[in-house]
Amino acid sequence: MKKKIAISLLGTTLDKRYGQKRWERWRPNIALCQYDDLIIDRLELLFSKDFQSLADLIKQDIKQTSPETEVVFHHIEQQDPWDFEEVYATLHDFSKSYTFNPEKEDYLVHITTGTHVAQICLFLLTEARYLPAQLIQTSPPNKENPLPGTYSTIDLDLSQYDLIAQRFATEQQEGAHFLKSGIATKNPAFNKLIDQIEHVAMHSTAPVLLTGPTGSGKTQLARKVYELKKQRSQISGEFVEVNCATLQGDGAMSALFGHCKGAFTGALSARTGLLLRANQGMLFLDEIGELGLDEQAMLLRAIEEHRFLPVGSDKEKTSQFQLIAGTNRDLIESVKSGHFREDLLARIDLWTFQLPGIKERKQDLAPNIQYELEQYSRQHQHQLSFNKQAYATYLTFSLSEQAIWKANFRDLSASITRMGTLSIGGRIKMAEVNDEISRLLQRWSNHSITPSSKSCLTTHLPQDQIDTLDYIERVQLEAVLEVCMTAKNLSSASRQLFNISRTLKKTNNDADRLRKYLAKYSLSWQNIHPS
């Protein structure tokens, strides 16, 4: 049989009994060697040199009560037994220096003595298998169990802990269900993706990058991650959200990092900035690919060092925030074209999750339709539902090749909202469904563009963004882009575009008007002009 080896800390309080009456008192390390059904062949006793006399007494008493037990001393010195880092390091050093022989010996780690810090450290070292052992805990006697009391062993590898594992698994499933807004999704790839996001969200504070087409749910998912972390007390600050496409020009720095009073013309008071507002919370930067290069550089430092300079200030601010970034652009291509910093992408690309659109999740259309009905009912405080034939017709259409869902779940939400508004008595019937199908097909048909305009627009905009524009917007934007691409500079382009309205004003700021128009579509002069 293998020898049974126990590793234990000297109990400087519980083991500290002197005189003949000590035999009437419970002493953990003495009791450890007194159980009839547990023979300890060797006790590795850990203690500070200051307690040598107590250790000698314990060894003497064990020899008297359990002569078959060999007691081996190990001196471990700790300045502060309540300093977690010091205690862990000391016990870790012991585990690395000790010669284990698991083929011939079984090991027990006694976690009854020592400070709570030491007991936790012994548990962690055993769980990590630095100490290849079972845990053993001894308990003092009571009326039913006289000296030496009782003991229990814990094998961290045994299946008896399946219940604990099941508890964690249940918690993880509840978290994933919450991230999906309670929608019983059926797409295996999407469910696996959400499980991964839940795990990362609960075990990491590193930046997360959510990619995917417009309307795939990036903003909603980011907010759900924040709410889940706050529920579990992992985060205490605000959820701060901004679409980076709206942060254009001189105001971008101020919006993100704040400014001090008088930093520039019009800065009549100090501004906090989004990063400082997100302190101890979460910052969601949607369409992060639209940030300017200067803002990207400052953001990178804020992510890495949690420090930044507000505009016009020489005093740094600090903010401990978790970042979730969203984009529907290919940031690798943006890096290649010089519009996105490679070092920033490397920093936010640790956890990247690609959210699929409706076309890739057709199994989830039915539960998402039900979710939208519930959302509408909650918002308008009356129940909304389909009659049987209307639902079957709408679902069949939703799953068909005709339903291209260009704006993904935004299209679906808007569709349910329109039918709910037009329905009488909260019941969507065939008339509303037929009208809605015609409306969707017309909208999607109107979004189709000619080859000439497509080549112009897609040079500067992703297709999913183009698909969200009304026909009149696309025609106008294409005309503006053609002027910008042929004009020598921004001023020249703005004079051509505002040739009438500029003559009716006393002062002209046409260049700024053009900048703001382009920013509306996440564009800038530097992106468009081929100079």
RODO-2510 file (C-alpha; in nm, 4 decimals, decimal comma):
residues 531
     n   res          X          Y          Z
     1     m     0,0000     0,0000     0,0000
     2     k     0,1034     0,3564    -0,0588
     3     k     0,2183     0,5582     0,2379
     4     k    -0,0094     0,8358     0,3595
     5     i     0,1677     1,1723     0,3870
     6     a     0,0068     1,4780     0,5488
     7     i     0,1240     1,8362     0,4922
     8     s     0,0105     2,0722     0,7660
     9     l     0,0754     2,4127     0,9184
    10     l     0,1489     2,4288     1,2899
    11     g    -0,1540     2,5727     1,4655
    12     t     0,0005     2,8468     1,6745
    13     t    -0,3310     2,8955     1,8562
    14     l    -0,5198     2,5638     1,8408
    15     d    -0,2098     2,3426     1,8804
    16     k    -0,0733     2,5644     2,1569
    17     r    -0,1703     2,3670     2,4686
    18     y     0,0740     2,2965     2,7539
    19     g     0,0684     2,0954     3,0732
    20     q    -0,1032     1,7673     3,1453
    21     k    -0,4479     1,9113     3,0634
    22     r    -0,3441     1,9499     2,6999
    23     w    -0,4565     1,5891     2,6513
    24     e    -0,8106     1,6971     2,7342
    25     r    -0,8102     1,9672     2,4725
    26     w    -0,8534     1,9265     2,0953
    27     r    -0,5357     1,9962     1,9000
    28     p    -0,5706     1,9683     1,5198
    29     n    -0,2291     1,8238     1,4371
    30     i    -0,2453     1,5733     1,7226
    31     a    -0,5985     1,4734     1,6204
    32     l    -0,4842     1,4287     1,2590
    33     c    -0,2654     1,1408     1,3721
    34     q    -0,5204     0,9775     1,6076
    35     y    -0,7929     0,8484     1,3773
    36     d    -0,8292     0,4709     1,3774
    37     d    -0,9246     0,4582     1,0102
    38     l    -0,6598     0,7051     0,8901
    39     i    -0,2962     0,6121     0,9421
    40     i    -0,0553     0,8996     0,8797
    41     d     0,2871     0,7619     0,7934
    42     r     0,4557     1,0993     0,7797
    43     l     0,3551     1,4479     0,8873
    44     e     0,5277     1,7353     0,7090
    45     l     0,4914     2,0164     0,9624
    46     l     0,5364     2,3753     0,8393
    47     f     0,6125     2,6544     1,0884
    48     s     0,8260     2,9576     1,1691
    49     k     1,1444     2,9153     1,3747
    50     d     0,9838     3,1294     1,6455
    51     f     0,7561     2,8357     1,7269
    52     q     1,0256     2,5680     1,7425
    53     s     0,9484     2,4750     2,1051
    54     l     0,5787     2,4229     2,0247
    55     a     0,6711     2,2130     1,7228
    56     d     0,9001     1,9979     1,9385
    57     l     0,6147     1,9383     2,1834
    58     i     0,3748     1,8419     1,9034
    59     k     0,6309     1,5998     1,7634
    60     q     0,6813     1,4472     2,1078
    61     d     0,3076     1,4034     2,1660
    62     i     0,2533     1,2506     1,8200
    63     k     0,5309     1,0011     1,8924
    64     q     0,3455     0,9057     2,2092
    65     t    -0,0003     0,8690     2,0520
    66     s     0,0976     0,7561     1,7009
    67     p     0,4470     0,6041     1,7093
    68     e     0,4167     0,4909     1,3470
    69     t     0,4002     0,8585     1,2333
    70     e     0,7244     1,0283     1,1394
    71     v     0,7237     1,4077     1,1908
    72     v     0,9403     1,6172     0,9575
    73     f     0,9958     1,9879     1,0208
    74     h     0,9967     2,2580     0,7536
    75     h     1,0797     2,6171     0,8444
    76     i     0,8824     2,8745     0,6473
    77     e     0,9292     3,2405     0,7358
    78     q     0,6608     3,5024     0,6781
    79     q     0,6743     3,8656     0,7845
    80     d     0,2977     3,9033     0,7636
    81     p     0,0834     3,5853     0,7722
    82     w    -0,2123     3,7923     0,6434
    83     d    -0,0304     3,9149     0,3326
    84     f    -0,1807     3,7041     0,0554
    85     e     0,1055     3,7550    -0,1922
    86     e     0,3757     3,6714     0,0640
    87     v     0,1962     3,3670     0,2047
    88     y     0,1195     3,2269    -0,1402
    89     a     0,4801     3,2799    -0,2537
    90     t     0,6171     3,1047     0,0574
    91     l     0,3897     2,8031     0,0222
    92     h     0,4475     2,7925    -0,3522
    93     d     0,8243     2,7805    -0,2893
    94     f     0,7697     2,4891    -0,0511
    95     s     0,5654     2,2997    -0,3108
    96     k     0,8354     2,3530    -0,5746
    97     s     1,1181     2,2390    -0,3472
    98     y     0,9404     1,9359    -0,2003
    99     t     1,0057     1,6013    -0,3675
   100     f     0,6740     1,4346    -0,4359
   101     n     0,6580     1,0636    -0,5178
   102     p     0,2926     0,9980    -0,6117
   103     e     0,3682     0,6438    -0,7298
   104     k     0,4555     0,5375    -0,3760
   105     e     0,2858     0,8011    -0,1618
   106     d    -0,0598     0,9579    -0,1280
   107     y    -0,0715     1,3152     0,0002
   108     l    -0,3141     1,5049     0,2200
   109     v    -0,3088     1,8820     0,2677
   110     h    -0,4442     1,9765     0,6107
   111     i    -0,6410     2,3036     0,5816
   112     t    -0,7613     2,3356     0,9413
   113     t    -0,4698     2,5279     1,0882
   114     g    -0,3054     2,8557     0,9866
   115     t    -0,4640     3,1878     0,8965
   116     h    -0,7565     3,2035     0,6545
   117     v    -0,5109     3,3440     0,4009
   118     a    -0,2866     3,0381     0,4394
   119     q    -0,5832     2,8030     0,4070
   120     i    -0,6950     2,9726     0,0864
   121     c    -0,3425     2,9526    -0,0536
   122     l    -0,3170     2,5826     0,0277
   123     f    -0,6493     2,5271    -0,1492
   124     l    -0,5331     2,7163    -0,4589
   125     l    -0,2006     2,5329    -0,4719
   126     t    -0,3807     2,1998    -0,4411
   127     e    -0,6387     2,2901    -0,7048
   128     a    -0,3586     2,3929    -0,9424
   129     r    -0,1837     2,0592    -0,8656
   130     y     0,1309     2,2233    -0,7314
   131     l     0,0414     2,0060    -0,4348
   132     p    -0,0740     1,6739    -0,5887
   133     a    -0,2974     1,5925    -0,2968
   134     q    -0,6394     1,5640    -0,1458
   135     l    -0,7536     1,8225     0,1056
   136     i    -0,8316     1,7102     0,4591
   137     q    -1,0174     1,9078     0,7223
   138     t    -1,0338     1,8073     1,0875
   139     s    -1,3108     1,9184     1,3221
   140     p    -1,3267     1,9400     1,7060
   141     p    -1,5275     1,6857     1,9052
   142     n    -1,8877     1,7193     2,0185
   143     k    -2,1222     1,5129     2,2364
   144     e    -2,1717     1,2515     1,9656
   145     n    -1,8059     1,2407     1,8594
   146     p    -1,5489     1,2596     2,1422
   147     l    -1,1773     1,3174     2,0898
   148     p    -1,0130     1,3183     1,8404
   149     g    -1,3204     1,4615     1,6632
   150     t    -1,3952     1,4046     1,2966
   151     y    -1,2297     1,4565     0,9600
   152     s    -1,3354     1,4848     0,5982
   153     t    -1,1330     1,4624     0,2796
   154     i    -1,1841     1,6510    -0,0441
   155     d    -1,0452     1,5327    -0,3747
   156     l    -1,0614     1,8246    -0,6173
   157     d    -1,0518     1,5795    -0,9093
   158     l    -1,3459     1,3673    -0,7957
   159     s    -1,6852     1,3688    -0,9631
   160     q    -1,8521     1,4558    -0,6331
   161     y    -1,7960     1,8139    -0,7430
   162     d    -2,0128     1,7706    -1,0486
   163     l    -2,2874     1,9531    -0,8594
   164     i    -2,0625     2,2554    -0,8174
   165     a    -1,9625     2,2373    -1,1833
   166     q    -2,3298     2,2060    -1,2733
   167     r    -2,4038     2,5166    -1,0686
   168     f    -2,1440     2,7145    -1,2625
   169     a    -2,2758     2,5724    -1,5900
   170     t    -2,6286     2,6792    -1,4969
   171     e    -2,5047     3,0284    -1,4164
   172     q    -2,3265     3,0411    -1,7520
   173     q    -2,6434     2,9284    -1,9326
   174     e    -2,8452     3,1945    -1,7520
   175     g    -2,5883     3,4559    -1,8543
   176     a    -2,5977     3,3480    -2,2188
   177     h    -2,9795     3,3516    -2,2116
   178     f    -2,9659     3,7070    -2,0741
   179     l    -2,7264     3,8189    -2,3493
   180     k    -2,9764     3,6898    -2,6050
   181     s    -3,2506     3,9015    -2,4409
   182     g    -3,4259     3,5829    -2,3399
   183     i    -3,4764     3,4790    -2,7033
   184     a    -3,4700     3,1005    -2,7448
   185     t    -3,2338     3,1030    -3,0425
   186     k    -3,1804     2,7781    -3,2332
   187     n    -2,8836     2,8558    -3,4585
   188     p    -2,5957     2,6383    -3,3240
   189     a    -2,3186     2,8713    -3,4405
   190     f    -2,4845     3,1766    -3,2858
   191     n    -2,5525     2,9978    -2,9571
   192     k    -2,1884     2,8876    -2,9394
   193     l    -2,0801     3,2439    -3,0127
   194     i    -2,2949     3,3846    -2,7303
   195     d    -2,1603     3,1194    -2,4901
   196     q    -1,8070     3,2330    -2,5728
   197     i    -1,8954     3,5999    -2,5301
   198     e    -2,0558     3,5257    -2,1911
   199     h    -1,7456     3,3402    -2,0727
   200     v    -1,5082     3,6106    -2,1905
   201     a    -1,7253     3,8854    -2,0409
   202     m    -1,7262     3,7155    -1,7001
   203     h    -1,3557     3,6273    -1,6959
   204     s    -1,1832     3,9159    -1,8716
   205     t    -1,1653     4,2934    -1,8654
   206     a    -0,9765     4,3121    -2,1957
   207     p    -1,1275     4,5037    -2,4911
   208     v    -1,3885     4,3217    -2,6984
   209     l    -1,4464     4,3891    -3,0703
   210     l    -1,7911     4,3147    -3,2132
   211     t    -1,8051     4,3014    -3,5915
   212     g    -2,0941     4,2348    -3,8243
   213     p    -2,3343     4,4010    -4,0671
   214     t    -2,5601     4,6915    -3,9799
   215     g    -2,8544     4,5778    -3,7707
   216     s    -2,6924     4,2552    -3,6475
   217     g    -2,7313     4,3624    -3,2830
   218     k    -2,3883     4,4936    -3,1788
   219     t    -2,5223     4,7807    -2,9692
   220     q    -2,7862     4,5716    -2,7957
   221     l    -2,5337     4,2969    -2,7166
   222     a    -2,2815     4,5464    -2,5767
   223     r    -2,5451     4,6871    -2,3415
   224     k    -2,6461     4,3377    -2,2334
   225     v    -2,2832     4,2512    -2,1541
   226     y    -2,2657     4,5630    -1,9383
   227     e    -2,5902     4,4798    -1,7571
   228     l    -2,4747     4,1215    -1,6916
   229     k    -2,1406     4,2348    -1,5491
   230     k    -2,3156     4,4904    -1,3304
   231     q    -2,5608     4,2281    -1,2010
   232     r    -2,2649     4,0184    -1,0913
   233     s    -2,0874     4,3162    -0,9301
   234     q    -1,8002     4,3091    -1,1782
   235     i    -1,8585     4,6673    -1,2807
   236     s    -2,0031     4,9701    -1,1020
   237     g    -1,9855     5,2688    -1,3379
   238     e    -2,1974     5,3828    -1,6303
   239     f    -2,2554     5,2359    -1,9733
   240     v    -2,1331     5,5097    -2,2071
   241     e    -2,2188     5,4682    -2,5742
   242     v    -2,1158     5,6738    -2,8759
   243     n    -2,1220     5,6262    -3,2519
   244     c    -1,7759     5,7294    -3,3665
   245     a    -1,9156     5,8381    -3,7034
   246     t    -2,0605     6,1377    -3,5195
   247     l    -1,7203     6,2333    -3,3762
   248     q    -1,5774     6,4321    -3,6634
   249     g    -1,3486     6,7321    -3,6805
   250     d    -1,2260     6,9404    -3,3885
   251     g    -1,4997     6,8271    -3,1536
   252     a    -1,3968     6,4604    -3,1593
   253     m    -1,1081     6,5008    -2,9145
   254     s    -1,3196     6,7066    -2,6792
   255     a    -1,6094     6,4602    -2,6877
   256     l    -1,3866     6,1634    -2,6078
   257     f    -1,1263     6,3079    -2,3731
   258     g    -1,2925     6,6262    -2,2495
   259     h    -1,1479     6,9772    -2,2411
   260     c    -1,0685     7,2426    -1,9870
   261     k    -1,2281     7,5855    -1,9801
   262     g    -1,0772     7,8185    -2,2413
   263     a    -0,9059     7,5365    -2,4291
   264     f    -1,0342     7,6807    -2,7567
   265     t    -1,2774     7,9410    -2,8841
   266     g    -1,6203     7,8566    -2,7480
   267     a    -1,4930     7,6444    -2,4576
   268     l    -1,6788     7,8508    -2,1991
   269     s    -1,6747     7,5711    -1,9432
   270     a    -1,4901     7,2451    -1,8814
   271     r    -1,6179     6,9226    -2,0401
   272     t    -1,5854     6,5838    -1,8735
   273     g    -1,5517     6,3682    -2,1848
   274     l    -1,6817     6,0185    -2,2525
   275     l    -1,3780     5,8296    -2,1225
   276     l    -1,4007     5,9912    -1,7811
   277     r    -1,7758     5,9317    -1,7678
   278     a    -1,7064     5,5620    -1,8259
   279     n    -1,4726     5,5360    -1,5258
   280     q    -1,5378     5,2030    -1,3442
   281     g    -1,7906     5,1277    -1,6162
   282     m    -1,8028     5,0352    -1,9824
   283     l    -1,7336     5,2405    -2,2951
   284     f    -1,8979     5,1236    -2,6164
   285     l    -1,7434     5,2814    -2,9260
   286     d    -1,9661     5,1856    -3,2166
   287     e    -1,8167     5,2218    -3,5658
   288     i    -1,4699     5,2624    -3,4168
   289     g    -1,3258     5,2510    -3,7676
   290     e    -1,4573     5,6050    -3,8235
   291     l    -1,2322     5,7622    -3,5595
   292     g    -0,9588     5,9928    -3,6830
   293     l    -0,5963     5,8841    -3,6537
   294     d    -0,5182     6,1378    -3,3805
   295     e    -0,8105     6,0191    -3,1707
   296     q    -0,7019     5,6602    -3,2313
   297     a    -0,3543     5,7359    -3,0946
   298     m    -0,4921     5,8905    -2,7747
   299     l    -0,7447     5,6098    -2,7348
   300     l    -0,4679     5,3513    -2,7582
   301     r    -0,2797     5,5134    -2,4711
   302     a    -0,5989     5,5406    -2,2662
   303     i    -0,6658     5,1678    -2,3148
   304     e    -0,3123     5,0635    -2,2265
   305     e    -0,2322     5,3070    -1,9447
   306     h    -0,5807     5,4287    -1,8411
   307     r    -0,4473     5,7843    -1,8668
   308     f    -0,5112     6,0668    -2,1118
   309     l    -0,4891     6,4438    -2,1485
   310     p    -0,8081     6,6487    -2,1913
   311     v    -0,7861     6,9103    -2,4675
   312     g    -0,6003     7,2195    -2,3446
   313     s    -0,4932     7,0609    -2,0167
   314     d    -0,1455     6,9748    -1,8912
   315     k    -0,2828     6,7517    -1,6155
   316     e    -0,3611     6,3900    -1,6959
   317     k    -0,6887     6,2234    -1,6086
   318     t    -0,7300     5,8548    -1,5259
   319     s    -1,0207     5,6288    -1,6092
   320     q    -1,0577     5,2565    -1,5466
   321     f    -1,3059     5,1474    -1,8104
   322     q    -1,3719     4,8341    -2,0105
   323     l    -1,3942     4,8866    -2,3843
   324     i    -1,6317     4,7231    -2,6284
   325     a    -1,5841     4,8388    -2,9857
   326     g    -1,8175     4,7784    -3,2782
   327     t    -1,7682     4,8043    -3,6530
   328     n    -1,9230     4,6929    -3,9799
   329     r    -1,6017     4,7715    -4,1672
   330     d    -1,3058     4,5449    -4,2406
   331     l    -1,0484     4,7004    -4,0077
   332     i    -0,7647     4,5009    -4,1601
   333     e    -0,8386     4,6674    -4,4937
   334     s    -0,8619     5,0017    -4,3121
   335     v    -0,5137     4,9414    -4,1718
   336     k    -0,3820     4,8646    -4,5190
   337     s    -0,5350     5,1833    -4,6572
   338     g    -0,3880     5,3896    -4,3734
   339     h    -0,7210     5,4831    -4,2154
   340     f    -0,6802     5,2744    -3,8994
   341     r    -0,3816     5,2302    -3,6732
   342     e    -0,2324     4,8827    -3,6754
   343     d    -0,1268     4,9055    -3,3094
   344     l    -0,4785     4,9990    -3,2012
   345     l    -0,6279     4,7116    -3,3971
   346     a    -0,3804     4,4738    -3,2324
   347     r    -0,4876     4,6039    -2,8918
   348     i    -0,8628     4,5665    -2,9447
   349     d    -0,8437     4,2459    -3,1485
   350     l    -0,7784     4,0091    -2,8557
   351     w    -1,1454     3,9089    -2,8430
   352     t    -1,3221     3,9581    -3,1766
   353     f    -1,6718     3,8215    -3,2344
   354     q    -1,8447     3,8327    -3,5738
   355     l    -2,2210     3,8705    -3,5319
   356     p    -2,4183     3,7104    -3,8145
   357     g    -2,7069     3,8744    -3,9985
   358     i    -3,0559     3,7288    -4,0419
   359     k    -2,9575     3,5401    -4,3567
   360     e    -2,7157     3,3297    -4,1508
   361     r    -2,9663     3,2745    -3,8696
   362     k    -3,2920     3,1811    -4,0382
   363     q    -3,3675     2,9251    -3,7630
   364     d    -3,3932     3,2216    -3,5272
   365     l    -3,6493     3,4216    -3,7238
   366     a    -3,9513     3,2714    -3,5459
   367     p    -3,8241     3,3394    -3,1891
   368     n    -3,7117     3,6878    -3,2911
   369     i    -4,0553     3,7655    -3,4368
   370     q    -4,2037     3,6598    -3,1036
   371     y    -3,9508     3,8778    -2,9210
   372     e    -4,0437     4,1813    -3,1310
   373     l    -4,4132     4,1204    -3,0617
   374     e    -4,3392     4,1140    -2,6879
   375     q    -4,1294     4,4293    -2,7118
   376     y    -4,4058     4,6117    -2,8956
   377     s    -4,6654     4,4915    -2,6424
   378     r    -4,4517     4,6107    -2,3522
   379     q    -4,3827     4,9512    -2,5050
   380     h    -4,7428     5,0185    -2,6066
   381     q    -4,9032     4,8452    -2,3080
   382     h    -5,1377     4,6263    -2,5064
   383     q    -5,0976     4,2738    -2,6367
   384     l    -4,9926     4,2329    -3,0000
   385     s    -5,0227     3,9019    -3,1854
   386     f    -5,0893     3,7468    -3,5284
   387     n    -5,3866     3,5432    -3,6288
   388     k    -5,2871     3,1945    -3,7406
   389     q    -5,2975     3,2455    -4,1182
   390     a    -5,1273     3,5846    -4,1012
   391     y    -4,8403     3,4461    -3,8927
   392     a    -4,7878     3,1481    -4,1235
   393     t    -4,7812     3,3789    -4,4270
   394     y    -4,5411     3,6279    -4,2665
   395     l    -4,3039     3,3567    -4,1407
   396     t    -4,3004     3,1823    -4,4790
   397     f    -4,2151     3,5115    -4,6482
   398     s    -3,9483     3,5894    -4,3851
   399     l    -3,7741     3,2609    -4,4615
   400     s    -3,8001     3,2941    -4,8376
   401     e    -3,5363     3,4143    -5,0816
   402     q    -3,7448     3,7253    -5,1431
   403     a    -3,6841     3,8450    -4,7872
   404     i    -3,3296     3,9810    -4,8032
   405     w    -3,3457     4,1741    -4,4718
   406     k    -3,0919     4,4340    -4,5807
   407     a    -3,0836     4,6051    -4,2415
   408     n    -3,1122     4,2701    -4,0625
   409     f    -3,2900     4,2833    -3,7262
   410     r    -3,3577     4,6545    -3,7647
   411     d    -3,5695     4,5696    -4,0677
   412     l    -3,7508     4,3011    -3,8693
   413     s    -3,8177     4,5318    -3,5737
   414     a    -3,9455     4,8090    -3,7992
   415     s    -4,1669     4,5615    -3,9843
   416     i    -4,3372     4,4383    -3,6660
   417     t    -4,3774     4,7963    -3,5454
   418     r    -4,5528     4,9004    -3,8676
   419     m    -4,7910     4,6046    -3,8621
   420     g    -4,8608     4,6564    -3,4913
   421     t    -4,9433     5,0224    -3,5479
   422     l    -5,1787     4,9443    -3,8357
   423     s    -5,3504     4,6502    -3,6676
   424     i    -5,6896     4,6920    -3,5041
   425     g    -5,7341     4,5536    -3,1547
   426     g    -5,3736     4,4320    -3,1357
   427     r    -5,4363     4,1486    -3,3841
   428     i    -5,2248     4,1390    -3,7013
   429     k    -5,4336     3,9930    -3,9838
   430     m    -5,3716     3,8974    -4,3463
   431     a    -5,4394     4,2508    -4,4696
   432     e    -5,1571     4,3982    -4,2599
   433     v    -4,9212     4,1142    -4,3532
   434     n    -4,9877     4,1467    -4,7262
   435     d    -4,9391     4,5231    -4,7123
   436     e    -4,6169     4,4828    -4,5142
   437     i    -4,4739     4,2253    -4,7537
   438     s    -4,5418     4,4600    -5,0444
   439     r    -4,3877     4,7474    -4,8503
   440     l    -4,0698     4,5512    -4,7702
   441     l    -4,0265     4,4312    -5,1252
   442     q    -4,0722     4,7875    -5,2533
   443     r    -3,8192     4,9262    -5,0041
   444     w    -3,5610     4,6641    -5,0876
   445     s    -3,6234     4,7092    -5,4591
   446     n    -3,5760     5,0863    -5,4285
   447     h    -3,2438     5,0279    -5,2578
   448     s    -3,1060     4,8500    -5,5626
   449     i    -2,8726     5,0864    -5,7452
   450     t    -2,7392     5,1153    -6,0952
   451     p    -2,3867     4,9920    -6,1709
   452     s    -2,2558     5,3449    -6,2250
   453     s    -2,3792     5,4798    -5,8915
   454     k    -2,2788     5,1619    -5,7126
   455     s    -1,9173     5,1882    -5,8225
   456     c    -1,9018     5,5471    -5,6991
   457     l    -2,0636     5,4913    -5,3619
   458     t    -1,8962     5,1619    -5,2758
   459     t    -1,5584     5,3261    -5,3243
   460     h    -1,6235     5,5085    -4,9987
   461     l    -1,9099     5,3274    -4,8228
   462     p    -1,9742     4,9623    -4,7306
   463     q    -2,2632     4,7998    -4,9128
   464     d    -2,4659     4,7435    -4,5964
   465     q    -2,4546     5,1178    -4,5219
   466     i    -2,5591     5,2013    -4,8800
   467     d    -2,8513     4,9605    -4,8437
   468     t    -2,9919     5,1651    -4,5558
   469     l    -3,0122     5,4869    -4,7621
   470     d    -3,3270     5,6059    -4,9368
   471     y    -3,3001     5,6438    -5,3120
   472     i    -3,3022     6,0244    -5,2924
   473     e    -3,0180     6,0171    -5,0387
   474     r    -2,8062     5,7924    -5,2591
   475     v    -2,8582     6,0109    -5,5639
   476     q    -2,7646     6,3242    -5,3704
   477     l    -2,4659     6,1656    -5,1972
   478     e    -2,3355     6,0303    -5,5272
   479     a    -2,3519     6,3799    -5,6797
   480     v    -2,1653     6,5268    -5,3822
   481     l    -1,8968     6,2588    -5,4071
   482     e    -1,8459     6,3250    -5,7776
   483     v    -1,7900     6,6964    -5,7082
   484     c    -1,5499     6,6205    -5,4235
   485     m    -1,3489     6,3758    -5,6323
   486     t    -1,2937     6,6281    -5,9117
   487     a    -1,2498     6,9461    -5,7042
   488     k    -0,8984     7,0694    -5,6224
   489     n    -0,9703     7,1275    -5,2535
   490     l    -1,2452     7,1406    -4,9930
   491     s    -1,3175     7,5088    -5,0465
   492     s    -1,3556     7,4641    -5,4206
   493     a    -1,5939     7,1710    -5,3753
   494     s    -1,8048     7,3587    -5,1198
   495     r    -1,8342     7,6630    -5,3510
   496     q    -1,9691     7,4419    -5,6291
   497     l    -2,2128     7,2575    -5,4049
   498     f    -2,3508     7,5646    -5,2255
   499     n    -2,3288     7,8027    -5,5211
   500     i    -2,6724     7,9603    -5,4595
   501     s    -2,7197     7,9526    -5,0832
   502     r    -2,3719     8,0946    -5,0194
   503     t    -2,4640     8,4180    -5,2010
   504     l    -2,7569     8,4762    -4,9652
   505     k    -2,5445     8,4826    -4,6505
   506     k    -2,3319     8,7653    -4,5096
   507     t    -2,0632     8,5228    -4,3946
   508     n    -1,9802     8,1949    -4,5607
   509     n    -1,8633     7,8775    -4,3909
   510     d    -1,9308     7,6436    -4,6790
   511     a    -1,6323     7,4201    -4,6050
   512     d    -1,7686     7,3470    -4,2580
   513     r    -2,1135     7,2754    -4,4061
   514     l    -1,9581     7,0220    -4,6411
   515     r    -1,7567     6,8603    -4,3612
   516     k    -2,0716     6,8125    -4,1557
   517     y    -2,2627     6,6717    -4,4529
   518     l    -1,9896     6,4160    -4,5190
   519     a    -1,9625     6,3299    -4,1499
   520     k    -2,3298     6,2354    -4,1549
   521     y    -2,2253     5,9410    -4,3715
   522     s    -1,9039     5,8694    -4,1764
   523     l    -1,6961     6,0354    -4,4498
   524     s    -1,4276     6,3025    -4,4505
   525     w    -1,2520     6,5037    -4,7210
   526     q    -0,9261     6,3131    -4,6605
   527     n    -1,1019     5,9815    -4,7260
   528     i    -1,2677     6,0944    -5,0470
   529     h    -1,0302     6,3230    -5,2309
   530     p    -0,7783     6,1243    -5,4371
   531     s    -0,4917     6,3647    -5,3667
***
